[in-house]
């Protein structure tokens, strides 16, 4: 049912009456006043509005009576449905033009609200479908295939899933990327940052879409699943690969599941009986960055210092601080493996 709330109706009345020197009433589809310059009338029946709703025509009252006042009452009709009435008190010849203005304003607001509710409903339906799709195991039923087809997904075809994570809020995309997101099945997920999932069923398109996203959003992290018949499996692969990317922060913001399968399994291995030693570095961003760089540069002091743009003595100091806080020396190869596992595990 298209309608205004009492608060919306009263807000419209209050704003309109700042410019229109007449009392304004807004009635609902039953002729009950839900907004008025005379607050005491809210909740009462407006006889002129009842007649306007019954006849579907403008009702004008040319003199004050016991149950109604002189004025014009204009029904609001949207999509062949009467949703309320606008009434303005005063001589009909004077208030009629104002009545049309207020009616148009109210009609636009009701239509806008209806569109927003429709969009919210569709977004909720799409989110619910995605959750079912990502949790689904086994073969797909005809019902879920039909629903997937509404989002341009053919569940009989294998899929590659792109997991795109933006560092902050949802970005503004250029025309080309927006067109890709509209043409391909894509879903937004609100997590730590903004996540966009893109399902690609033509393998030849994968690299070009990655390149397009990175051209417009170079700070975006992208993980790529294998090509698989199960979208749930694709999602788990891409999400796991993204966790590796977030943990190690390599120079390239792109990671493919095929390249990090061992690290994914390694990250989930239950190797630590006590608390994760890397958790002691959570409040020291410089030490975490130092550990990541030291891992990426294979324990090379000179290359790590150059990458971090610090003196070797500063690097030595940081490595000793890591050892002091965690009890593990990054310069010891076996203990560096333990620190690497801790870093990976902290993003699972």
N, C-alpha and C positions, 0 to 999 in steps of 0.2 A: 504494500500500500504506500503510495507516494504521499508524504505528509511532512509538515514542519513540527518541530517540538515547541513547547510553550516558550522555552528560553529563546529559541531562534526567532519566533514570532514577536516576542517582546523586544528583542534587540533591534529587529527591523523597524518596529513602531517607534522606538526611542530615537533611532538615527534619522528616520524620515521626518519625524515631527520637529527636528531641528531646523528643517528647511521649508516644511509645509505648515502653514498657520491654521490647521484644522485638526480635529481629533481623528485619529486613525484606529480602526478596529480590524483585526485579522481573526477570521473564524475558521474552524476546521470543517471537515466533510459532514459533520452533523449540525453545523450552525452554532456551535458553542464558541464563545469568544476565548481565544487563547493568547491574544496580545492586544493591548489597548492603552491609549493615552490616559484613560480613566481606569486606573488599576482595579477599582472596586467592581468593575464590570466583568473582569476575567472570570470565566467559569459559568457565566450566565448564557442563556439562549438569546440569540439575536434573531428577531422575527423576520427582518428583511433578508437576512442571510438564508433562513430556512426557505423562504419563497424563491430566492434566487437559485438555490440548489434544486428545488422542485421543478421549476420551469426551465432552468438552464439559461435564463436571460438576465440582463441587468434589471435590477429593481430600484426604482427611485421613489423616495418619499418626499412629498412637496410641503408637508407641514408636520410640526411636532404633534405626536399623539401620546396616549397614556402608556403604550408599550413600545413605542419606537420614536426615533428622532428624525428630523429632516436630514436627508443625505442620499448618497449613491452607494449601491451595493453591487459589486461586480464579481461574478463567479470566476474561479480559477480552474481552467481546464487544461489538463496535460495528458497527451496520448489518449484522447477521447474519454477521459475520466475526470469527473469533478472532484477536486481535492480540497476545496475550501472557498472562502469568499473574502474579498477586500471591501471594507466599508469605510467611508469618510463622511463625517457629519458636516452639514452645511448646505447651502442652496445648491441643488444639483447642477445648475449651469456653471457654478463656480468650481465645484469640487470634482466634476467629471474628469477633466484632464489629469488631475492629480491621481485620481483613482486608477486610471490606465497605467500611469508610471509605476505606482506601487504594485499593481497586479503583475506587471512585466518583471519587476525586480523579484517579487516572491516566486514567480514561475521559474525564473532562472536559478534561484537558490535551491528550489526543490529539485529541479532537474540535475543540478550540480551534485547535490547530496545523493541522489539516486545513482548517478554515475560513479561517485566515490564508493558507495556501498557495493555496487556491482564489481568494481575493480578489487575491493577488499575481499569480496566473496571469492572471486576468481583466484586471487593470490593465495587465499587460504586453501582452496581446492587443489591448486597446483602444488602447494607445499605438502599437503597430505598425500597426494599421489607420489611425489618424490620420495617421501619417507617410506611409503609402501614399496616402491621400486628398489630403494637402496637396502631394504631389509629382506627382499624376496630371495628365496632359494628354490632351486629346482626349475622345472619347465614353467613357461608362462601360460596362464589360462586365456581363453578367448576373450573374457571380460577385460582383463588387464591389457591385452593386446589392443582391444578397441579403444580403451581409454588412452593408451600410449599414442595411438594414431592421432588423437586430437592435438597432441604436442609434437607432431611430425616425427615420431619415433617408431621405427619398424623393428619390433622385438624379434623378428626372424633373422635380422642381420646382426653380425658381430659389431661391437662398438669400441671406439677409443675414447676415453674420458679425459678431458683436460680439467685440472683442478687449479684455478687461478685465484691467488690470494693477493689482495691489495693491502698495502701497509696501513691505510687509514680508512676513511669513509668511502662509500661507493663513488668511483670516479666518473667524470664526464667524458664520454667517448665521442670520437669524431663520427662523421656520417658513415664511413666505411665499416668501422667496427660495430656501430649500432646496427647496421644492415645485416652483418654476419650474425649478431646475437638474435635478431628477429627471425632470420631464415633458418638457423640451426636450433635444435632443442637446447635451451639453456635455462639454468635455475640459479637463483640467488640464495645464498645461505648466510645468515648473520651469525658470525662467530667472533673470534678475537681478530678484529679487522673485518674486511668484507670479502666474501668468497663467492666466486662464480663458477658453476660447473657447466661445461659445454660437452655435449655428446656428439661425436663425429662418427658417422657410419660409412664415410668414403675415406679410406686411409690416405689417399693422395692429397687430401685437403689439410691434413694435420699440420705439416710444417708451415704452410702458407698462413694458416690462422694464427699459429704461434708467433710468426714474424709480424703479422699485422697488430696483434695485441701489444707486443714489445715495442713496436714503433710508436704507438700512442701512449703506452704506460710502461716506460722502461724500468720502473721500480717494482713492477708486479712480479711475484714469484709464480712459476708455472711448473706443475708436475704432470707427467703423462703416464697413463696406464698402458698395459698391453692391450691388444685387440682381443676381445673376448665376447662370448655369447651372453654372459651374465653381466648386467650393468652393476649389480651389487659387488661383484668381484672387481670390476674395473674401478669402482669407487674406493674400495679398500686398498687397492694397489696405489692409486693416485694419492690418497690421503696419507698412506704410510710413507710414500716417497716424499711428500710435502713435509712430513715431520723430520725426515733426514735433512732436507734442505734448510728448514728452520733451525735445526740443531747445529749444523756445521757451517752454514752460511758461506758456501763456496763463492768464487768470483762470479760465475755465471748464474743468473737467477732462474735457470731451467734445469730440471732433473727428470730423468726417465726411470720408471720402475725397473726396467730390464737392466739398467746399469748399477742399481743399488740393492738388488735382492738380498745379497749377503748382509749388508748393513741393516736392512729391515729386520731380518731374522736375528741378527746380532743385538739390535736395539731392544728386542722383546725377550731375549734370553734372560732367565732368572739366575744371574751370576752373583748377585750381591745379597749376602745374608743380613747385612746391617743397612743403615740409611745410606742413600746415595751420596757419595763424597762430594760430587759436583754441586749438590744443593747448597753447600757452604760458600759457593761463589755467586749465588743468586744476586746478592746486593753489590757485587763488584763487577760492573760492566767491562771495565778495562781488563780485568783478569780473564773474563770469559772470552773477550775478543783476542787476547793474547794466546789463550789455549787453542782457540779455533785456528788462528794463523799458524801456530807452531805445528798443529796437526797437518794442515794443508801443505806446509813447506817441509814436511818429512823431518822435523826436528832440526832444521838448519838454523843456526843462530843468526848468521849474517842475512839470510834471505828473509827471515821473520822480522828482524829489526828493520830492514829496509821496507818491508810491506807495511809495518806499523808506523814507520817514520819516527823511530825512537833510537836512542843510543844503545849499543850492546850492553852497557852496564845497567841501563834501565830495564832491558829485557831480562838480564840476569836477576835483577831485584824482583821483577814480577814473577818469574818462574819460582824463585825461592818463596815468595808470598803464597803462590798456589800450593807449594809443598807444605808450608806451615799450616794453611787453612784446611787442606784436605788430607794431609798425611801421605800424599802420593807425589813423587818427584817426576815432573814431565820429561826430565832429561834421561830418566830410566825407561828403556823401551817397553818393558813389561808393564811398568806402572802407567806409562802413557796409554797403553791399550785399555787399562782399567778406567782411566780418566775419560777416554774416548767413549767407552761403553756407558759411563755415567752421564756424559753429555747427551748421547743419543737417547738413553732411557728417560731422561728428564722431559723429553718432548713426546713421550708416548701417553 
